[in-house]
Amino acid sequence: MSIRKRLTQEESRTVALEAARALLIDMGPQAVTLKAVASRIGRTHANLLHHFGSAAGLQKELARHLATTICATIEEAVIASREGEGNPREVVDLTFDAFDKEGGGALATWMLMNGNEDALDPLLEAIHDLVEDLAEFNGGHMREMTHTLCLMALGDALMGGPLTLSLGLPRTSARDTATRMLIDAAVKAGLVVPGQSC
């Protein structure tokens, strides 16, 4: 006989969000429904409705969950890079992967296309908080770099593959450009000297 552990409300939400994240990565944003998530975690549709209110609510909370967890990882990579323990390419790869492999770009686009006007709020809040947290490391350039890096990562996630193919460029072209941009900005801000790893 199997006894299912009773989860706290927060644990239930986290389990549901991780299942939604797996569905997003495996099958795309259209698969992130209350019914699909409930089925994946052995809960009822009504249980998820209680936690998220609607499919749009679930998707918005998934966007918040993704943004928060991914921004925390990016923050660690930025700090490590500044302390000489990492490098700008790690920051670029984490950002690009957040929009591509983690499904952030597809989810944001799907939500906007379905009329969820405040769909980007959780992502924008998490990025804003990341920039504020890292203000001491940036010499005033973090906002512009973050803006450009996120737009590059989103564009690459949505059409980078076909575009690089049509232009005869390597698939990593946008990531390579973003890495050079971060290194150049760090040199310009005096955070590193030319030729030094940052």
N, C-alpha and C positions, 0 to 999 in steps of 0.2 A: 504494500500500500504506500502510495506516495503522498507526502504531506507537503503542501506548498507553503513556504514561509510567507508570513504576512509582512508586506513592505510598508514602510512609512510613506506618506504622501510624496515626499521629496524623492525617495528611492523609486517609487512607482513612476514618477515623471522622468527620472533619469534613465530608467530601463526603457521606457517608451521612446525617449529621444535617441537613445543609442540604436534602438531597432529602426527608428525612422531614418537615422543616418545611414545604416546599412542598406535600407531600401533605396535611399537616394543614390548611393554609390553603385549599387548593383543594378538598379532598374530605372533610375532617373526620377526627376521630381514629380512626374505624373503618378508615380507609384506610391507616393507618401500620402496615404489616406488613413483615416481613423480605422477603417475596417482592416486594412492590410497590416497596420502596426499592431492592432489588437490581436489579430490572428497570429502574428509572429511571436508575441510575448504571452499568449495564452490568457488574455484578458477579454473583457467584453467591449463592444462598441460604446456602450453606455458609460463604462468606466473611463474610457479615454475622453468621451464627451465631457464628463465631469472635470477632468484635468485640464482640457484645452479649449472647450467650448465649441469648436468647429474644426474642420480640416484646415481652414485658413489660420486658425489659432495655433494648431499643431505645427504648421509650416513656419509660422512666425517664431514660435519658440525654438524650432529646430534651427532656424537662421541665427537666433540669439545664442543657442548652445554651440553651434559651429564657430561662430565669430568669437565667442569668449574663449573656448578651448584653443582655437588656432592662434588667436592674438596672444595668448599667454605663451605659447610655444615660440612665436615670432619674437616676443619681447625677450625671452631667454636667449635666443640666437643673436639678437642685436647687442645685448649686454655682453655676451661672450665674445662677439666680434670686436667690440670696443675695448675689451680687456685682453685682446690678443689670443683668445682661446677659440675663436671661430673665424669665419670669413663672410664677406658680403654675399657670396654665392649661396650660402646656406639660407640667408634671409630671403633672397630672391626665390629660391626653390620652394621654401615654405609658403611664401605668398602666392606664387603661381599654382602650387599644388592645392592650396585652400580653395581657389576658384575653379580648378580643373579636377584633379583626382578626388578631392573631398566633395565636389558637387556644388560649391558655393555659388558659382556663376550661373549654373543651370537653375538652381533653386531660386535665386533672386530674379532671374529672367522669367521663370514660370509664374512666380507669384505676381510680378508686375503685369504680365500678360493676362492674368486672370482677375485683374481689377483690385488687387490688394495694394492700395496706394501707399500704405505705410510699411510695405514689405522690407524696405532697406533700412528702416530705423534701427533694428538691433545690430546690423552690420556696421552702420555708420557710428552708432554709439560706441561699439567695441573698438573701432579704429580710432575714434576720437580719444577714448580713454588710453589706448596704447600710446598715442602720440604724446598725450599729457604726461603719462608715466615716464616716458623716455626723454622728456624735454631737457633734462640735465646732460644728456649724451649728445645732443644734436647741434649745438651752436646756432639754433634758430632755423635750420634748414629742413627739419623733420616734416613739416606740413607739406611743403612742395614735393619732397621726395616720396612721401607716402601717397600723395595724390597721384603722382605719375606712375609709381609702381603698381598701385591698385588698378588703375585704368589699363595699364599694359597687361596685367595678369588677367583681368576680366576679358579684355579683347582677345587675348591669346586662348583663353579657355573656350570662348564662343566660336572663334573662326581661325585660330592660329594654325591648325593642321592644314586645312585646305589652302590658306593664304600662303604659307611658306612653300607648300608644294607648287602652287601656281607661279610663284616668283623664283623658284629654283634655289631657295634658301634652306639651310639646315633647320630641322624642327626646333632646335634650341636657340634660334636666332633672337627671339624677343628676350629670352632669359639672359643671353650673352650681352645684349645691349643694356638691359636693366642692371646687370652686374657692373659693367663699365661705368654706367651712370652713378651708381652708389659709390664706387671707388673714387671717381672724379669729384663727387660732391664732398666726400670725406677729406680729400686732399685740399680742395678749395676752402673748406671750413677749418683747415689746420688740425684736423683730428689725426691725420697721419701725414707723413712726408712721402713724396713720390718714390716709388720703389719699395716702400715698406708695406707689409701685409696689414690690412685693417680688419 
